[in-house]
Amino acid sequence: MATINSVLGPLDTSDLGFTLSHEHIMVASPGILQDYPELIGIDIMERVV
């Protein structure tokens, strides 16, 4: 079977089920801090993770 690497180690692809292949927990790019200051900060990152 095919496997993928995860933060917890190799996983068999048959164990994944339906998967969205491009997800972001946190995104920061130029202009975000100025336009949306409520989205950036260590307290926000701690809540997300």
C-alpha positions as CSV (number, residue, x, y, z in Angstrom):
1,M,0.0,0.0,0.0
2,A,1.0,3.6,-0.5
3,T,2.0,5.7,2.5
4,I,2.3,9.4,3.2
5,N,4.5,11.1,5.8
6,S,2.6,12.9,8.5
7,V,3.8,14.7,11.6
8,L,3.1,11.5,13.5
9,G,4.9,9.3,11.1
10,P,4.0,7.3,8.0
11,L,0.3,6.6,7.4
12,D,-1.3,4.2,5.0
13,T,-3.3,6.1,2.4
14,S,-6.2,3.7,2.8
15,D,-6.6,4.9,6.4
16,L,-7.1,8.5,5.4
17,G,-10.7,8.4,4.1
18,F,-11.9,11.7,2.5
19,T,-9.1,14.2,2.7
20,L,-8.7,17.8,1.6
21,S,-5.1,18.0,0.4
22,H,-4.4,21.7,0.9
23,E,-5.3,23.0,4.4
24,H,-3.8,25.8,6.4
25,I,-3.9,26.2,10.2
26,M,-2.5,29.7,10.1
27,V,-1.7,31.9,7.1
28,A,0.3,35.1,7.2
29,S,1.3,37.2,4.2
30,P,2.2,40.8,3.5
31,G,-0.7,43.1,4.3
32,I,-2.6,40.7,6.5
33,L,-1.3,42.3,9.8
34,Q,-2.2,45.8,8.6
35,D,-5.6,44.9,7.2
36,Y,-6.7,42.3,9.8
37,P,-4.7,42.8,13.0
38,E,-7.2,40.6,14.9
39,L,-6.1,37.6,12.9
40,I,-2.4,37.7,13.8
41,G,-0.8,37.2,17.2
42,I,0.6,34.5,19.4
43,D,-2.7,34.3,21.3
44,I,-4.6,33.5,18.1
45,M,-2.0,30.9,17.1
46,E,-2.2,29.2,20.5
47,R,-6.0,29.0,20.2
48,V,-5.8,27.6,16.7
49,V,-3.3,24.9,17.5
